[in-house]
Structures are given as structure tokens and as C-alpha cells.
Amino acid sequence: MTPEIRAVFQIFGIGFLVAILHTILKQSGKEEFAHWTTLLGFVAVFVIVIGYVDRLYDEIQRVFLSQ
């Protein structure tokens, strides 16, 4: 499995777990923890995406700036 496909599945897994935890916490009356869980899930996905954006930027620099 390529690293890109693995990252897509990681993002899907994080989103799925965050959605389940958010629903459970909200139904049990702990809305503040539910919001924190969502925020932490967003940060985790953001870190993964930032890593790929950095690689993309490096690749673009390599292709267009190295002559």
C-alpha cells in the first residue's frame, strides 16, 4: 500500500473515531469533552495534511527551480 493511500485511511480512521466519540460524549451530556475531541481530531488530521503539503512544496521546488 502506498503512503498516500495509507494517509487517506488514517484520516478516515481518525474522522470515524472522532465522530463516534463525539456522538457518545454528546449523548452522555459531556458536550465540552465532545468539542475538545473534535478539535483534537482536527489537529491530528491537520498535522498529517501539513506533512503532505510540505512534501508537495518541496517537489514543486525541485521540479521548477532545479534547472
Secondary structure as UniProt FT lines:
FT   HELIX           3..27
FT   TURN            28..29
FT   HELIX           31..65
//
